[in-house]
């Protein structure tokens, strides 16, 4: 309980400065970064579509006898 009046309230802090403007798609830096990212993605996609082989060529699993499900 306050005796002698109401307590003094400090002033609120100043608001933060506004954020910088977001870059647009027309910005040359954005275009260059997007081009580099697309080029990198195309390079990675090429590696995933490559069939890997051993020195003996493409190895196929041997299918001798019955399989667990009773196939050939």
CHARMM internal coordinates of N, CA and C (Angstrom, degrees):
IC EDIT
DIST 1 N 1 CA 1.4286
DIST 1 CA 1 C 1.5200
ANGL 1 N 1 CA 1 C 107.36
DIST 1 C 2 N 1.2995
ANGL 1 CA 1 C 2 N 116.03
DIHE 1 N 1 CA 1 C 2 N 130.27
DIST 2 N 2 CA 1.4550
ANGL 1 C 2 N 2 CA 121.20
DIHE 1 CA 1 C 2 N 2 CA -178.24
DIST 2 CA 2 C 1.5160
ANGL 2 N 2 CA 2 C 109.72
DIHE 1 C 2 N 2 CA 2 C -91.25
DIST 2 C 3 N 1.2959
ANGL 2 CA 2 C 3 N 114.41
DIHE 2 N 2 CA 2 C 3 N 130.60
DIST 3 N 3 CA 1.4604
ANGL 2 C 3 N 3 CA 118.95
DIHE 2 CA 2 C 3 N 3 CA 177.18
DIST 3 CA 3 C 1.5280
ANGL 3 N 3 CA 3 C 106.93
DIHE 2 C 3 N 3 CA 3 C -106.55
DIST 3 C 4 N 1.2690
ANGL 3 CA 3 C 4 N 116.87
DIHE 3 N 3 CA 3 C 4 N 126.41
DIST 4 N 4 CA 1.4406
ANGL 3 C 4 N 4 CA 120.31
DIHE 3 CA 3 C 4 N 4 CA 176.18
DIST 4 CA 4 C 1.5195
ANGL 4 N 4 CA 4 C 113.78
DIHE 3 C 4 N 4 CA 4 C 102.43
DIST 4 C 5 N 1.2831
ANGL 4 CA 4 C 5 N 120.66
DIHE 4 N 4 CA 4 C 5 N 12.55
DIST 5 N 5 CA 1.4530
ANGL 4 C 5 N 5 CA 120.58
DIHE 4 CA 4 C 5 N 5 CA 174.66
DIST 5 CA 5 C 1.5228
ANGL 5 N 5 CA 5 C 112.17
DIHE 4 C 5 N 5 CA 5 C 125.88
DIST 5 C 6 N 1.3011
ANGL 5 CA 5 C 6 N 114.33
DIHE 5 N 5 CA 5 C 6 N -172.75
DIST 6 N 6 CA 1.4611
ANGL 5 C 6 N 6 CA 119.43
DIHE 5 CA 5 C 6 N 6 CA -178.05
DIST 6 CA 6 C 1.5276
ANGL 6 N 6 CA 6 C 109.72
DIHE 5 C 6 N 6 CA 6 C -87.57
DIST 6 C 7 N 1.3439
ANGL 6 CA 6 C 7 N 116.72
DIHE 6 N 6 CA 6 C 7 N 152.13
DIST 7 N 7 CA 1.4697
ANGL 6 C 7 N 7 CA 118.99
DIHE 6 CA 6 C 7 N 7 CA -179.83
DIST 7 CA 7 C 1.5360
ANGL 7 N 7 CA 7 C 110.43
DIHE 6 C 7 N 7 CA 7 C -73.44
DIST 7 C 8 N 1.3139
ANGL 7 CA 7 C 8 N 116.01
DIHE 7 N 7 CA 7 C 8 N 151.18
DIST 8 N 8 CA 1.4661
ANGL 7 C 8 N 8 CA 119.01
DIHE 7 CA 7 C 8 N 8 CA 178.17
DIST 8 CA 8 C 1.5301
ANGL 8 N 8 CA 8 C 108.98
DIHE 7 C 8 N 8 CA 8 C -81.99
DIST 8 C 9 N 1.3186
ANGL 8 CA 8 C 9 N 115.21
DIHE 8 N 8 CA 8 C 9 N 138.25
DIST 9 N 9 CA 1.4585
ANGL 8 C 9 N 9 CA 121.41
DIHE 8 CA 8 C 9 N 9 CA -178.21
DIST 9 CA 9 C 1.5229
ANGL 9 N 9 CA 9 C 107.85
DIHE 8 C 9 N 9 CA 9 C -104.99
DIST 9 C 10 N 1.3405
ANGL 9 CA 9 C 10 N 118.18
DIHE 9 N 9 CA 9 C 10 N 129.16
DIST 10 N 10 CA 1.4603
ANGL 9 C 10 N 10 CA 119.01
DIHE 9 CA 9 C 10 N 10 CA 179.72
DIST 10 CA 10 C 1.5272
ANGL 10 N 10 CA 10 C 110.89
DIHE 9 C 10 N 10 CA 10 C -68.59
DIST 10 C 11 N 1.3146
ANGL 10 CA 10 C 11 N 116.44
DIHE 10 N 10 CA 10 C 11 N 156.12
DIST 11 N 11 CA 1.4666
ANGL 10 C 11 N 11 CA 121.64
DIHE 10 CA 10 C 11 N 11 CA 179.34
DIST 11 CA 11 C 1.5259
ANGL 11 N 11 CA 11 C 109.19
DIHE 10 C 11 N 11 CA 11 C -69.17
DIST 11 C 12 N 1.3399
ANGL 11 CA 11 C 12 N 118.24
DIHE 11 N 11 CA 11 C 12 N 145.72
DIST 12 N 12 CA 1.4669
ANGL 11 C 12 N 12 CA 120.17
DIHE 11 CA 11 C 12 N 12 CA 179.82
DIST 12 CA 12 C 1.5344
ANGL 12 N 12 CA 12 C 109.94
DIHE 11 C 12 N 12 CA 12 C -69.25
DIST 12 C 13 N 1.3349
ANGL 12 CA 12 C 13 N 116.51
DIHE 12 N 12 CA 12 C 13 N 154.85
DIST 13 N 13 CA 1.4691
ANGL 12 C 13 N 13 CA 118.87
DIHE 12 CA 12 C 13 N 13 CA 178.99
DIST 13 CA 13 C 1.5275
ANGL 13 N 13 CA 13 C 110.12
DIHE 12 C 13 N 13 CA 13 C -68.43
DIST 13 C 14 N 1.3298
ANGL 13 CA 13 C 14 N 117.37
DIHE 13 N 13 CA 13 C 14 N 157.38
DIST 14 N 14 CA 1.4687
ANGL 13 C 14 N 14 CA 118.64
DIHE 13 CA 13 C 14 N 14 CA 179.84
DIST 14 CA 14 C 1.5257
ANGL 14 N 14 CA 14 C 110.37
DIHE 13 C 14 N 14 CA 14 C -67.01
DIST 14 C 15 N 1.3298
ANGL 14 CA 14 C 15 N 117.78
DIHE 14 N 14 CA 14 C 15 N 152.51
DIST 15 N 15 CA 1.4745
ANGL 14 C 15 N 15 CA 119.96
DIHE 14 CA 14 C 15 N 15 CA -179.44
DIST 15 CA 15 C 1.5347
ANGL 15 N 15 CA 15 C 109.82
DIHE 14 C 15 N 15 CA 15 C -67.55
DIST 15 C 16 N 1.3476
ANGL 15 CA 15 C 16 N 117.01
DIHE 15 N 15 CA 15 C 16 N 153.17
DIST 16 N 16 CA 1.4689
ANGL 15 C 16 N 16 CA 119.77
DIHE 15 CA 15 C 16 N 16 CA 179.24
DIST 16 CA 16 C 1.5244
ANGL 16 N 16 CA 16 C 110.19
DIHE 15 C 16 N 16 CA 16 C -67.87
DIST 16 C 17 N 1.3336
ANGL 16 CA 16 C 17 N 116.59
DIHE 16 N 16 CA 16 C 17 N 156.17
DIST 17 N 17 CA 1.4739
ANGL 16 C 17 N 17 CA 118.24
DIHE 16 CA 16 C 17 N 17 CA 179.36
DIST 17 CA 17 C 1.5263
ANGL 17 N 17 CA 17 C 110.12
DIHE 16 C 17 N 17 CA 17 C -66.98
DIST 17 C 18 N 1.3244
ANGL 17 CA 17 C 18 N 117.68
DIHE 17 N 17 CA 17 C 18 N 153.40
DIST 18 N 18 CA 1.4727
ANGL 17 C 18 N 18 CA 119.46
DIHE 17 CA 17 C 18 N 18 CA -179.44
DIST 18 CA 18 C 1.5331
ANGL 18 N 18 CA 18 C 110.28
DIHE 17 C 18 N 18 CA 18 C -66.87
DIST 18 C 19 N 1.3337
ANGL 18 CA 18 C 19 N 117.19
DIHE 18 N 18 CA 18 C 19 N 148.73
DIST 19 N 19 CA 1.4690
ANGL 18 C 19 N 19 CA 119.81
DIHE 18 CA 18 C 19 N 19 CA -179.50
DIST 19 CA 19 C 1.5240
ANGL 19 N 19 CA 19 C 110.21
DIHE 18 C 19 N 19 CA 19 C -68.45
DIST 19 C 20 N 1.3428
ANGL 19 CA 19 C 20 N 116.61
DIHE 19 N 19 CA 19 C 20 N 155.43
DIST 20 N 20 CA 1.4674
ANGL 19 C 20 N 20 CA 118.52
DIHE 19 CA 19 C 20 N 20 CA 177.73
DIST 20 CA 20 C 1.5319
ANGL 20 N 20 CA 20 C 110.20
DIHE 19 C 20 N 20 CA 20 C -65.60
DIST 20 C 21 N 1.3038
ANGL 20 CA 20 C 21 N 115.48
DIHE 20 N 20 CA 20 C 21 N 157.41
DIST 21 N 21 CA 1.4633
ANGL 20 C 21 N 21 CA 120.47
DIHE 20 CA 20 C 21 N 21 CA -179.09
DIST 21 CA 21 C 1.5330
ANGL 21 N 21 CA 21 C 109.46
DIHE 20 C 21 N 21 CA 21 C -65.28
DIST 21 C 22 N 1.3140
ANGL 21 CA 21 C 22 N 116.29
DIHE 21 N 21 CA 21 C 22 N 140.40
DIST 22 N 22 CA 1.4644
ANGL 21 C 22 N 22 CA 121.12
DIHE 21 CA 21 C 22 N 22 CA 179.38
DIST 22 CA 22 C 1.5263
ANGL 22 N 22 CA 22 C 109.22
DIHE 21 C 22 N 22 CA 22 C -71.61
DIST 22 C 23 N 1.3439
ANGL 22 CA 22 C 23 N 117.62
DIHE 22 N 22 CA 22 C 23 N 143.32
DIST 23 N 23 CA 1.4649
ANGL 22 C 23 N 23 CA 119.14
DIHE 22 CA 22 C 23 N 23 CA 178.64
DIST 23 CA 23 C 1.5281
ANGL 23 N 23 CA 23 C 110.43
DIHE 22 C 23 N 23 CA 23 C -67.86
DIST 23 C 24 N 1.3089
ANGL 23 CA 23 C 24 N 115.96
DIHE 23 N 23 CA 23 C 24 N 147.74
DIST 24 N 24 CA 1.4552
ANGL 23 C 24 N 24 CA 121.13
DIHE 23 CA 23 C 24 N 24 CA 179.90
DIST 24 CA 24 C 1.5235
ANGL 24 N 24 CA 24 C 109.45
DIHE 23 C 24 N 24 CA 24 C -100.55
DIST 24 C 25 N 1.3256
ANGL 24 CA 24 C 25 N 116.03
DIHE 24 N 24 CA 24 C 25 N 167.68
DIST 25 N 25 CA 1.4611
ANGL 24 C 25 N 25 CA 120.47
DIHE 24 CA 24 C 25 N 25 CA 179.50
DIST 25 CA 25 C 1.5248
ANGL 25 N 25 CA 25 C 111.63
DIHE 24 C 25 N 25 CA 25 C -67.70
DIST 25 C 26 N 1.3288
ANGL 25 CA 25 C 26 N 117.60
DIHE 25 N 25 CA 25 C 26 N -20.91
DIST 26 N 26 CA 1.4575
ANGL 25 C 26 N 26 CA 121.28
DIHE 25 CA 25 C 26 N 26 CA -179.47
DIST 26 CA 26 C 1.5304
ANGL 26 N 26 CA 26 C 111.67
DIHE 25 C 26 N 26 CA 26 C -79.96
DIST 26 C 27 N 1.3110
ANGL 26 CA 26 C 27 N 118.02
DIHE 26 N 26 CA 26 C 27 N -12.02
DIST 27 N 27 CA 1.4601
ANGL 26 C 27 N 27 CA 122.32
DIHE 26 CA 26 C 27 N 27 CA -179.50
DIST 27 CA 27 C 1.5340
ANGL 27 N 27 CA 27 C 108.89
DIHE 26 C 27 N 27 CA 27 C -65.46
DIST 27 C 28 N 1.3418
ANGL 27 CA 27 C 28 N 118.87
DIHE 27 N 27 CA 27 C 28 N 130.56
DIST 28 N 28 CA 1.4709
ANGL 27 C 28 N 28 CA 120.59
DIHE 27 CA 27 C 28 N 28 CA -178.73
DIST 28 CA 28 C 1.5288
ANGL 28 N 28 CA 28 C 113.15
DIHE 27 C 28 N 28 CA 28 C -61.23
DIST 28 C 29 N 1.3230
ANGL 28 CA 28 C 29 N 117.50
DIHE 28 N 28 CA 28 C 29 N -33.26
DIST 29 N 29 CA 1.4680
ANGL 28 C 29 N 29 CA 119.51
DIHE 28 CA 28 C 29 N 29 CA 178.62
DIST 29 CA 29 C 1.5263
ANGL 29 N 29 CA 29 C 111.20
DIHE 28 C 29 N 29 CA 29 C -66.52
DIST 29 C 30 N 1.3306
ANGL 29 CA 29 C 30 N 116.00
DIHE 29 N 29 CA 29 C 30 N -37.37
DIST 30 N 30 CA 1.4710
ANGL 29 C 30 N 30 CA 120.47
DIHE 29 CA 29 C 30 N 30 CA 178.80
DIST 30 CA 30 C 1.5228
ANGL 30 N 30 CA 30 C 109.18
DIHE 29 C 30 N 30 CA 30 C -67.92
DIST 30 C 31 N 1.3268
ANGL 30 CA 30 C 31 N 117.28
DIHE 30 N 30 CA 30 C 31 N -42.67
DIST 31 N 31 CA 1.4682
ANGL 30 C 31 N 31 CA 120.56
DIHE 30 CA 30 C 31 N 31 CA 179.60
DIST 31 CA 31 C 1.5243
ANGL 31 N 31 CA 31 C 110.97
DIHE 30 C 31 N 31 CA 31 C -62.23
DIST 31 C 32 N 1.3250
ANGL 31 CA 31 C 32 N 116.80
DIHE 31 N 31 CA 31 C 32 N -42.65
DIST 32 N 32 CA 1.4659
ANGL 31 C 32 N 32 CA 119.81
DIHE 31 CA 31 C 32 N 32 CA -178.96
DIST 32 CA 32 C 1.5324
ANGL 32 N 32 CA 32 C 110.71
DIHE 31 C 32 N 32 CA 32 C -66.36
DIST 32 C 33 N 1.3412
ANGL 32 CA 32 C 33 N 117.06
DIHE 32 N 32 CA 32 C 33 N -43.05
DIST 33 N 33 CA 1.4596
ANGL 32 C 33 N 33 CA 120.41
DIHE 32 CA 32 C 33 N 33 CA 179.35
DIST 33 CA 33 C 1.5221
ANGL 33 N 33 CA 33 C 110.88
DIHE 32 C 33 N 33 CA 33 C -63.32
DIST 33 C 34 N 1.3423
ANGL 33 CA 33 C 34 N 116.79
DIHE 33 N 33 CA 33 C 34 N -39.84
DIST 34 N 34 CA 1.4658
ANGL 33 C 34 N 34 CA 120.09
DIHE 33 CA 33 C 34 N 34 CA 179.56
DIST 34 CA 34 C 1.5287
ANGL 34 N 34 CA 34 C 110.58
DIHE 33 C 34 N 34 CA 34 C -65.97
DIST 34 C 35 N 1.3337
ANGL 34 CA 34 C 35 N 116.84
DIHE 34 N 34 CA 34 C 35 N -40.52
DIST 35 N 35 CA 1.4600
ANGL 34 C 35 N 35 CA 120.63
DIHE 34 CA 34 C 35 N 35 CA 177.82
DIST 35 CA 35 C 1.5184
ANGL 35 N 35 CA 35 C 112.12
DIHE 34 C 35 N 35 CA 35 C -63.16
DIST 35 C 36 N 1.3289
ANGL 35 CA 35 C 36 N 116.40
DIHE 35 N 35 CA 35 C 36 N -40.96
DIST 36 N 36 CA 1.4654
ANGL 35 C 36 N 36 CA 119.91
DIHE 35 CA 35 C 36 N 36 CA 178.35
DIST 36 CA 36 C 1.5235
ANGL 36 N 36 CA 36 C 110.97
DIHE 35 C 36 N 36 CA 36 C -65.54
DIST 36 C 37 N 1.3225
ANGL 36 CA 36 C 37 N 116.90
DIHE 36 N 36 CA 36 C 37 N -39.12
DIST 37 N 37 CA 1.4634
ANGL 36 C 37 N 37 CA 120.35
DIHE 36 CA 36 C 37 N 37 CA 179.49
DIST 37 CA 37 C 1.5300
ANGL 37 N 37 CA 37 C 111.14
DIHE 36 C 37 N 37 CA 37 C -66.83
DIST 37 C 38 N 1.3284
ANGL 37 CA 37 C 38 N 117.41
DIHE 37 N 37 CA 37 C 38 N -40.62
DIST 38 N 38 CA 1.4676
ANGL 37 C 38 N 38 CA 120.23
DIHE 37 CA 37 C 38 N 38 CA 177.97
DIST 38 CA 38 C 1.5283
ANGL 38 N 38 CA 38 C 110.80
DIHE 37 C 38 N 38 CA 38 C -65.69
DIST 38 C 39 N 1.3199
ANGL 38 CA 38 C 39 N 117.24
DIHE 38 N 38 CA 38 C 39 N -40.12
DIST 39 N 39 CA 1.4594
ANGL 38 C 39 N 39 CA 120.97
DIHE 38 CA 38 C 39 N 39 CA 179.07
DIST 39 CA 39 C 1.5284
ANGL 39 N 39 CA 39 C 110.45
DIHE 38 C 39 N 39 CA 39 C -63.50
DIST 39 C 40 N 1.3276
ANGL 39 CA 39 C 40 N 116.38
DIHE 39 N 39 CA 39 C 40 N -41.92
DIST 40 N 40 CA 1.4709
ANGL 39 C 40 N 40 CA 121.07
DIHE 39 CA 39 C 40 N 40 CA 178.34
DIST 40 CA 40 C 1.5367
ANGL 40 N 40 CA 40 C 110.57
DIHE 39 C 40 N 40 CA 40 C -64.31
DIST 40 C 41 N 1.3304
ANGL 40 CA 40 C 41 N 117.13
DIHE 40 N 40 CA 40 C 41 N -41.90
DIST 41 N 41 CA 1.4682
ANGL 40 C 41 N 41 CA 121.24
DIHE 40 CA 40 C 41 N 41 CA -179.63
DIST 41 CA 41 C 1.5235
ANGL 41 N 41 CA 41 C 110.59
DIHE 40 C 41 N 41 CA 41 C -65.00
DIST 41 C 42 N 1.3470
ANGL 41 CA 41 C 42 N 117.24
DIHE 41 N 41 CA 41 C 42 N -40.15
DIST 42 N 42 CA 1.4695
ANGL 41 C 42 N 42 CA 119.70
DIHE 41 CA 41 C 42 N 42 CA 178.30
DIST 42 CA 42 C 1.5174
ANGL 42 N 42 CA 42 C 111.03
DIHE 41 C 42 N 42 CA 42 C -64.37
DIST 42 C 43 N 1.3243
ANGL 42 CA 42 C 43 N 116.73
DIHE 42 N 42 CA 42 C 43 N -37.74
DIST 43 N 43 CA 1.4589
ANGL 42 C 43 N 43 CA 120.26
DIHE 42 CA 42 C 43 N 43 CA 178.61
DIST 43 CA 43 C 1.5204
ANGL 43 N 43 CA 43 C 111.90
DIHE 42 C 43 N 43 CA 43 C -65.21
DIST 43 C 44 N 1.3290
ANGL 43 CA 43 C 44 N 116.53
DIHE 43 N 43 CA 43 C 44 N -39.75
DIST 44 N 44 CA 1.4592
ANGL 43 C 44 N 44 CA 119.94
DIHE 43 CA 43 C 44 N 44 CA 179.10
DIST 44 CA 44 C 1.5275
ANGL 44 N 44 CA 44 C 111.46
DIHE 43 C 44 N 44 CA 44 C -70.16
DIST 44 C 45 N 1.3053
ANGL 44 CA 44 C 45 N 117.02
DIHE 44 N 44 CA 44 C 45 N -36.01
DIST 45 N 45 CA 1.4611
ANGL 44 C 45 N 45 CA 120.06
DIHE 44 CA 44 C 45 N 45 CA 179.95
DIST 45 CA 45 C 1.5209
ANGL 45 N 45 CA 45 C 110.41
DIHE 44 C 45 N 45 CA 45 C -64.62
DIST 45 C 46 N 1.3305
ANGL 45 CA 45 C 46 N 117.42
DIHE 45 N 45 CA 45 C 46 N -34.94
DIST 46 N 46 CA 1.4592
ANGL 45 C 46 N 46 CA 120.58
DIHE 45 CA 45 C 46 N 46 CA 178.80
DIST 46 CA 46 C 1.5160
ANGL 46 N 46 CA 46 C 111.86
DIHE 45 C 46 N 46 CA 46 C -64.81
DIST 46 C 47 N 1.3257
ANGL 46 CA 46 C 47 N 117.51
DIHE 46 N 46 CA 46 C 47 N -37.28
DIST 47 N 47 CA 1.4553
ANGL 46 C 47 N 47 CA 120.30
DIHE 46 CA 46 C 47 N 47 CA 179.06
DIST 47 CA 47 C 1.5220
ANGL 47 N 47 CA 47 C 111.55
DIHE 46 C 47 N 47 CA 47 C -67.66
DIST 47 C 48 N 1.3058
ANGL 47 CA 47 C 48 N 117.32
DIHE 47 N 47 CA 47 C 48 N -35.31
DIST 48 N 48 CA 1.4668
ANGL 47 C 48 N 48 CA 120.23
DIHE 47 CA 47 C 48 N 48 CA -178.29
DIST 48 CA 48 C 1.5154
ANGL 48 N 48 CA 48 C 112.35
DIHE 47 C 48 N 48 CA 48 C -72.42
DIST 48 C 49 N 1.3198
ANGL 48 CA 48 C 49 N 117.40
DIHE 48 N 48 CA 48 C 49 N -25.77
DIST 49 N 49 CA 1.4541
ANGL 48 C 49 N 49 CA 119.42
DIHE 48 CA 48 C 49 N 49 CA -177.21
DIST 49 CA 49 C 1.5305
ANGL 49 N 49 CA 49 C 112.29
DIHE 48 C 49 N 49 CA 49 C -90.69
DIST 49 C 50 N 1.3175
ANGL 49 CA 49 C 50 N 117.99
DIHE 49 N 49 CA 49 C 50 N 1.84
DIST 50 N 50 CA 1.4592
ANGL 49 C 50 N 50 CA 121.95
DIHE 49 CA 49 C 50 N 50 CA -179.76
DIST 50 CA 50 C 1.5220
ANGL 50 N 50 CA 50 C 110.13
DIHE 49 C 50 N 50 CA 50 C -82.76
DIST 50 C 51 N 1.3368
ANGL 50 CA 50 C 51 N 117.49
DIHE 50 N 50 CA 50 C 51 N 135.71
DIST 51 N 51 CA 1.4568
ANGL 50 C 51 N 51 CA 121.65
DIHE 50 CA 50 C 51 N 51 CA 175.98
DIST 51 CA 51 C 1.5232
ANGL 51 N 51 CA 51 C 107.25
DIHE 50 C 51 N 51 CA 51 C -86.34
DIST 51 C 52 N 1.3063
ANGL 51 CA 51 C 52 N 116.32
DIHE 51 N 51 CA 51 C 52 N 120.04
DIST 52 N 52 CA 1.4596
ANGL 51 C 52 N 52 CA 120.84
DIHE 51 CA 51 C 52 N 52 CA -178.81
DIST 52 CA 52 C 1.5274
ANGL 52 N 52 CA 52 C 109.82
DIHE 51 C 52 N 52 CA 52 C -85.67
DIST 52 C 53 N 1.3198
ANGL 52 CA 52 C 53 N 115.67
DIHE 52 N 52 CA 52 C 53 N 138.03
DIST 53 N 53 CA 1.4605
ANGL 52 C 53 N 53 CA 120.80
DIHE 52 CA 52 C 53 N 53 CA 179.93
DIST 53 CA 53 C 1.5139
ANGL 53 N 53 CA 53 C 109.66
DIHE 52 C 53 N 53 CA 53 C -128.39
DIST 53 C 54 N 1.3099
ANGL 53 CA 53 C 54 N 115.95
DIHE 53 N 53 CA 53 C 54 N 167.53
DIST 54 N 54 CA 1.4633
ANGL 53 C 54 N 54 CA 122.27
DIHE 53 CA 53 C 54 N 54 CA 176.16
DIST 54 CA 54 C 1.5309
ANGL 54 N 54 CA 54 C 108.34
DIHE 53 C 54 N 54 CA 54 C -101.03
DIST 54 C 55 N 1.3243
ANGL 54 CA 54 C 55 N 118.63
DIHE 54 N 54 CA 54 C 55 N 176.55
DIST 55 N 55 CA 1.4692
ANGL 54 C 55 N 55 CA 119.69
DIHE 54 CA 54 C 55 N 55 CA 177.35
DIST 55 CA 55 C 1.5354
ANGL 55 N 55 CA 55 C 112.90
DIHE 54 C 55 N 55 CA 55 C -59.71
DIST 55 C 56 N 1.3298
ANGL 55 CA 55 C 56 N 118.12
DIHE 55 N 55 CA 55 C 56 N -23.08
DIST 56 N 56 CA 1.4563
ANGL 55 C 56 N 56 CA 121.61
DIHE 55 CA 55 C 56 N 56 CA 179.26
DIST 56 CA 56 C 1.5208
ANGL 56 N 56 CA 56 C 111.85
DIHE 55 C 56 N 56 CA 56 C -87.89
DIST 56 C 57 N 1.3069
ANGL 56 CA 56 C 57 N 118.62
DIHE 56 N 56 CA 56 C 57 N -0.35
DIST 57 N 57 CA 1.4635
ANGL 56 C 57 N 57 CA 121.43
DIHE 56 CA 56 C 57 N 57 CA -178.08
DIST 57 CA 57 C 1.5147
ANGL 57 N 57 CA 57 C 110.35
DIHE 56 C 57 N 57 CA 57 C 103.58
DIST 57 C 58 N 1.3006
ANGL 57 CA 57 C 58 N 115.15
DIHE 57 N 57 CA 57 C 58 N -166.57
DIST 58 N 58 CA 1.4537
ANGL 57 C 58 N 58 CA 120.67
DIHE 57 CA 57 C 58 N 58 CA -179.68
DIST 58 CA 58 C 1.5207
ANGL 58 N 58 CA 58 C 109.03
DIHE 57 C 58 N 58 CA 58 C -72.96
DIST 58 C 59 N 1.3088
ANGL 58 CA 58 C 59 N 116.09
DIHE 58 N 58 CA 58 C 59 N 123.70
DIST 59 N 59 CA 1.4658
ANGL 58 C 59 N 59 CA 120.77
DIHE 58 CA 58 C 59 N 59 CA -178.00
DIST 59 CA 59 C 1.5222
ANGL 59 N 59 CA 59 C 109.50
DIHE 58 C 59 N 59 CA 59 C -94.00
DIST 59 C 60 N 1.2943
ANGL 59 CA 59 C 60 N 116.03
DIHE 59 N 59 CA 59 C 60 N 125.43
DIST 60 N 60 CA 1.4538
ANGL 59 C 60 N 60 CA 121.57
DIHE 59 CA 59 C 60 N 60 CA 177.34
DIST 60 CA 60 C 1.5245
ANGL 60 N 60 CA 60 C 107.79
DIHE 59 C 60 N 60 CA 60 C -104.17
DIST 60 C 61 N 1.3046
ANGL 60 CA 60 C 61 N 117.97
DIHE 60 N 60 CA 60 C 61 N 139.71
DIST 61 N 61 CA 1.4650
ANGL 60 C 61 N 61 CA 119.09
DIHE 60 CA 60 C 61 N 61 CA 178.66
DIST 61 CA 61 C 1.5303
ANGL 61 N 61 CA 61 C 110.59
DIHE 60 C 61 N 61 CA 61 C -65.90
DIST 61 C 62 N 1.2976
ANGL 61 CA 61 C 62 N 114.66
DIHE 61 N 61 CA 61 C 62 N 140.92
DIST 62 N 62 CA 1.4720
ANGL 61 C 62 N 62 CA 119.13
DIHE 61 CA 61 C 62 N 62 CA 179.17
DIST 62 CA 62 C 1.5156
ANGL 62 N 62 CA 62 C 109.13
DIHE 61 C 62 N 62 CA 62 C -75.87
DIST 62 C 63 N 1.3185
ANGL 62 CA 62 C 63 N 116.00
DIHE 62 N 62 CA 62 C 63 N 135.84
DIST 63 N 63 CA 1.4593
ANGL 62 C 63 N 63 CA 120.73
DIHE 62 CA 62 C 63 N 63 CA 178.93
DIST 63 CA 63 C 1.5294
ANGL 63 N 63 CA 63 C 107.99
DIHE 62 C 63 N 63 CA 63 C -119.87
DIST 63 C 64 N 1.3094
ANGL 63 CA 63 C 64 N 115.49
DIHE 63 N 63 CA 63 C 64 N 81.85
DIST 64 N 64 CA 1.4558
ANGL 63 C 64 N 64 CA 120.32
DIHE 63 CA 63 C 64 N 64 CA 177.62
DIST 64 CA 64 C 1.5099
ANGL 64 N 64 CA 64 C 108.85
DIHE 63 C 64 N 64 CA 64 C -110.95
DIST 64 C 65 N 1.2931
ANGL 64 CA 64 C 65 N 117.24
DIHE 64 N 64 CA 64 C 65 N 137.81
DIST 65 N 65 CA 1.4536
ANGL 64 C 65 N 65 CA 121.19
DIHE 64 CA 64 C 65 N 65 CA 178.42
DIST 65 CA 65 C 1.5066
ANGL 65 N 65 CA 65 C 112.12
DIHE 64 C 65 N 65 CA 65 C 78.45
DIST 65 C 66 N 1.3086
ANGL 65 CA 65 C 66 N 114.21
DIHE 65 N 65 CA 65 C 66 N -172.16
DIST 66 N 66 CA 1.4704
ANGL 65 C 66 N 66 CA 120.03
DIHE 65 CA 65 C 66 N 66 CA -178.81
DIST 66 CA 66 C 1.5126
ANGL 66 N 66 CA 66 C 109.84
DIHE 65 C 66 N 66 CA 66 C -82.41
DIST 66 C 67 N 1.3096
ANGL 66 CA 66 C 67 N 113.88
DIHE 66 N 66 CA 66 C 67 N 151.67
DIST 67 N 67 CA 1.4611
ANGL 66 C 67 N 67 CA 119.24
DIHE 66 CA 66 C 67 N 67 CA 174.44
DIST 67 CA 67 C 1.5198
ANGL 67 N 67 CA 67 C 108.48
DIHE 66 C 67 N 67 CA 67 C -89.16
DIST 67 C 68 N 1.2869
ANGL 67 CA 67 C 68 N 116.59
DIHE 67 N 67 CA 67 C 68 N 176.26
DIST 68 N 68 CA 1.4503
ANGL 67 C 68 N 68 CA 119.73
DIHE 67 CA 67 C 68 N 68 CA -178.81
DIST 68 CA 68 C 1.5303
ANGL 68 N 68 CA 68 C 112.00
DIHE 67 C 68 N 68 CA 68 C -65.42
DIST 68 C 69 N 1.3223
ANGL 68 CA 68 C 69 N 116.40
DIHE 68 N 68 CA 68 C 69 N -25.73
DIST 69 N 69 CA 1.4470
ANGL 68 C 69 N 69 CA 119.41
DIHE 68 CA 68 C 69 N 69 CA -179.10
DIST 69 CA 69 C 1.5287
ANGL 69 N 69 CA 69 C 112.68
DIHE 68 C 69 N 69 CA 69 C -93.72
DIST 69 C 70 N 1.3150
ANGL 69 CA 69 C 70 N 117.59
DIHE 69 N 69 CA 69 C 70 N 6.92
DIST 70 N 70 CA 1.4565
ANGL 69 C 70 N 70 CA 120.67
DIHE 69 CA 69 C 70 N 70 CA 176.28
DIST 70 CA 70 C 1.5102
ANGL 70 N 70 CA 70 C 114.03
DIHE 69 C 70 N 70 CA 70 C 83.75
DIST 70 C 71 N 1.3222
ANGL 70 CA 70 C 71 N 118.54
DIHE 70 N 70 CA 70 C 71 N 25.02
DIST 71 N 71 CA 1.4408
ANGL 70 C 71 N 71 CA 122.20
DIHE 70 CA 70 C 71 N 71 CA 179.67
DIST 71 CA 71 C 1.5234
ANGL 71 N 71 CA 71 C 111.83
DIHE 70 C 71 N 71 CA 71 C -75.58
DIST 71 C 72 N 1.3059
ANGL 71 CA 71 C 72 N 118.83
DIHE 71 N 71 CA 71 C 72 N -152.62
DIST 72 N 72 CA 1.4573
ANGL 71 C 72 N 72 CA 123.89
DIHE 71 CA 71 C 72 N 72 CA -177.18
DIST 72 CA 72 C 1.4951
ANGL 72 N 72 CA 72 C 114.05
DIHE 71 C 72 N 72 CA 72 C -55.62
END
COOR INIT
IC SEED 1 N 1 CA 1 C
IC BUILD
